[in-house]
Amino acid sequence: MTVVDFAILILYMAVVLYVGFHHYRKNKNAEDYYVGSRSISAHHVGLSIVATDVGGGFSIGLGGLGFLMGLSGSWLLFTGLVGAWLTAVLVIPRIKAIDAKQNMLTYPDFLRFKFGERVALLAAVISGIGYLGFTGGQVLAGAKLASATLFTSAPFGFDPFQFSLYTIAGVVIAYTVIGGLKAVIYTDTIQWLILLFGLICVTIPVTLYELGGWHTLKDSLPPGFFSLTNVSAVQIINWMVTIIPIWLVGMTLYQRMYACRDEAEAKKAWFIAGIFEYPIMAFMGVFLGMCARVLFPSVEAEMGLPTLIREVLPIGVTGIVVAAYFSAIMSTADSCLMASSGNFVNDIIQRYFIKDAPEWKIMRLSMFVTLIIGVLAVLMASRFNTVLDAILYAYSFMVSGLFVPTLGAYFWRRSSSKGAFWGMLSGGTFTLIMLISGMGMPLGLDASFYGIVLSAIVFISFSLLFPDRKPKVCKEVEQCLTSSIK
């Protein structure tokens, strides 16, 4: 990269940090910090959702899939379209009706409303740890991109990858710690628009020109790379089982539901997010990975896209496109940091250790915990080899424990607190053990599939055997959940 490219990137980083500092001065309490004062419009929230879900991790991961299998890799983000639109139709009317009465801040707040304190505490632990791992995946993506483009050599004897890891993590942690959710959502909007502009208007046309046009690309890759069936059914099932349920249990998504003014704005935001995931981002990501395979066939699959950006784009343009990809990475990492921090502060520390603390103290504590989680995410990132592995491990752990009890909370009247607690514990624990052990699963399906099945069996059995014994409370909950569905 040239001086011009570095100048563009530094200017971009300065703007992002300014947005964080601007909202730091406006935030007065935990509601401002975690749910943006419940006043953010659908367009900002919609772009923030897709920026958070796709982000840098899936952007770099999609490039890797395009490098390995071609257009069929786009099925990875078809899960995003399905998840977003199902949430808009089935979940948002219910959760916004409850939020109007309860003023909730976190995803476990909803489970507390339905199942009580013990279930909400366990959900907070699972969600907090899961988002810690997800943040690590994003930081790893940023480090891979930076070491291939910005810091091909590093000062003070650092390895370029380690130097990139610490630098990217430092910027993300700084503006997230000081700015809160409003800073995250507004920077997400800017970051996502930069990413779209960088890919559609610059990267794709310039790359095709360098390749010699579409015909050269088509002649250089196997025919299967231009088909949507160059992927196994088991792989698509694994993506569906691991990713779609996250739309029902994602803490980052609940924060954005609460941040919307009302139900109509929230539904609109989720429909916008779905269409940006698939087909727009899905096909752009895999297409660039295919181009990278033709130009740099010997590099590691997930390094193909960063290498393409560094080697192919002209002076000045590289800075814009690198900023665009850093935008995507940072927009996901900051949201995951906020989610994990919200789980540990609101659902555990404040509720069980400092119940009567003043608002200013809670906000300072939130900033400190966000900093600690950021540091832990950096340590975790250094233990993974591929971005996609890190993300899918975090997803698997969360959905295996949380998906079935949450589904039951919305749609099954006989679901009980004991069923939810043991369903979460059994599904999450089983999947975590399988992931750590590396044990192969029958039929080639992911551990999360079997974790969800186990969670469902335990949840249903315990709910039938041990029903809740608080008829008045249960009746109020059911009325709130069903009154929103007209």
C-alpha positions, 0 to 999 in steps of 0.5 A: 500500500502507498502513502495515499492508501494509508492516509485514506485508512487513517482518516477513516479510523479517525472518523470512527473514533470521533463517532464513538467519542461523540456518543460518549458525551451523550450517553447518560444511563444504561438504556442509552448505552445498551439500546440506543435510547429506543429511538433509532430508525429502521434504515440504521438498524437494518444496515447495522443488522446485516453489517453485524451478521455478515461483517468481516468474518463472513466476508473473508469466509465467503471469499474462502468459500468462493475460492474453494467451491465457487457460487455454491458458497453463497448458500451460506448467507441464504440462511441469513435471508430465511432467518431475518424474514422469519424473525420479522413475521413470527418473533418481532410482533411478540417481543415488541409487545412485551418490551412495551411493558417491560422495557427490556435491555437484553435477550435473557430479560425475555427469558426471565419474563417467561421462565424466571431468574435461574434460566435467565442467568444460565442464558446470560452465561451461554450468550456471553461466552458465545459472543466472546468467541464470536468477537474473537473470530472477527478480530482474527478476520481483521488480523488476516486482512491487515497482515496481508495488506497493511502490515506486511512487515511489523516494527519492534520485532513483532510478527506481522500477524500478531502486530495486526491482531493487537492493532485492529483489536485496539481500535475496535475496543476503544470506540466500542468501550466509549460509545455504546450501542448508538455509536455502534449502529451509526458507525455500522451504517457508515461502514456498510455503505463504504463496503458496498461502494468499495465492492460494487463500484471499485473492486469487482470492475477493477478485478474483472479488468485485471483478469481480462474479462468474464470469459477469462474467469469462466475459462480458468475455473471448473464448470462446477464453480458457476453452478449452485449445486457444487455443494453437498446437501449435508453441508447446506443442512449444517449451515441451516442448523447452525446459523438460522437459529441464531436469529432467534437467540442472538443478543445483538439482534434483541438489542436492535429490536429494543432500539427500534421505535416500534414494531413496524420499524423493527419489522422493516429493519429485519426485511432490509437486513435479509435482502442485503444478506442474500443475494447482494452480499452472498454473491459479491463475496464468493465472486471475489473469492473465485477471482482470487483463485484465478489470480493467486491459486497458491495462497490459502483460501481465506487469504485469497481475497486480502491478497487480491486487494493488495496486489490488484487494486490501483493506488488510492483505491486500495485504501478505500477497499481496505477501509471497506473490509475493515468496516465490515470486520469492525461493525461485527466485532463492536456489536459482539463486544456490546452483546457480551458486555450486556450479558455479563453486566446487566444479567449477572453483575448488576442483578446479583451483586450491585442491585442499587448502584447509580446509573453513572456507576453502571455505565462506567462498569459497562465500559470496563467490562467491555474492555476486559471482554475485548482483551479476552477476545484477542487472546481467543483469536490467537488460538483459531486457524480459520475465521469461519471455524471460529464463527461457526464454533461460537454459533454452534455453542449458543444455538445448541443450548438456547434455541429450543427453550427460546422457541418454546417460550414463544410458541409452546404454552406448556413449556416450563422453567425446569424444562428450559433450564435443563434443555439449555444445559444439556444441549450447550454442554454436549455441543461444547464437549464434542467441539473441544474433543473433535469427535466425528458426528454420525452422517457428517452432521455438525455437533450442533444438530445433535445438541439441538436434538438432545436439548429438545428431548430434555426440554419437552420431557422436563416441561411435561414432568415438571410444569410451572406452579405459578398459574397467575404469573403464567397466565399473565405471560401467555396473555402478553405473548399472544395478545400481540398476534392479531 
